[in-house]
Amino acid sequence: MNRDIIAGNWKQLKGQMKAKWGDLTDDVFDVAEGNAEYLAGKLQERYGWEKDRAQAGRGGRGARRA
């Protein structure tokens, strides 16, 4: 397995836990942050992207804006 895929799986788990914690504590910011972390982990796992690229959500698609 690729190291980025394993890191992506871990990031997904952390994101899910953070979102669930936000649900339990009724903190919408924790829920949103957890969901964003889950998405970055999913991108990292699916495409083997490095952490920075997954968090930026770019993925190399489309034209790059200045």
C-alpha positions in Angstrom: 0.0 0.0 0.0 1.1 3.5 -0.7 2.0 5.6 2.3 -0.4 8.4 1.1 -3.3 5.9 1.0 -2.7 4.8 4.6 -2.4 8.4 5.7 -5.6 9.1 3.9 -7.4 6.3 5.7 -6.1 7.6 9.0 -7.2 11.2 8.1 -10.7 9.9 7.3 -11.0 8.2 10.6 -9.8 11.3 12.5 -12.3 13.4 10.5 -15.2 11.1 11.3 -14.3 11.1 15.0 -14.0 14.9 15.0 -17.4 15.2 13.3 -19.0 12.8 15.7 -17.5 14.7 18.7 -19.0 17.9 17.2 -22.3 16.2 17.1 -22.0 15.1 20.7 -20.9 18.5 22.0 -23.3 20.4 19.6 -20.4 22.3 18.1 -21.0 23.0 14.4 -17.4 24.1 13.9 -16.0 20.8 15.0 -18.5 19.0 12.7 -17.5 21.2 9.7 -13.8 20.7 10.4 -14.2 17.0 10.8 -16.1 16.7 7.5 -13.5 18.7 5.7 -10.7 16.5 7.2 -12.6 13.4 6.1 -12.9 14.8 2.6 -9.2 15.5 2.4 -8.5 12.0 3.7 -10.8 10.5 1.1 -9.0 12.4 -1.7 -5.6 11.4 -0.3 -6.6 7.8 -0.1 -8.4 7.6 -3.5 -5.8 9.3 -5.6 -2.7 8.9 -3.5 -2.3 12.7 -3.3 0.1 14.2 -0.8 -1.4 16.0 2.2 -1.1 19.6 1.0 -2.6 18.9 -2.4 -5.6 17.0 -0.8 -6.3 19.7 1.7 -6.2 22.4 -1.0 -8.7 20.3 -2.9 -7.1 21.1 -6.2 -6.1 17.7 -7.4 -4.5 19.2 -10.5 -7.8 19.6 -12.4 -8.6 22.8 -14.3 -6.6 25.9 -14.8 -4.7 27.3 -11.9 -5.7 30.7 -10.7 -3.2 33.3 -9.7 
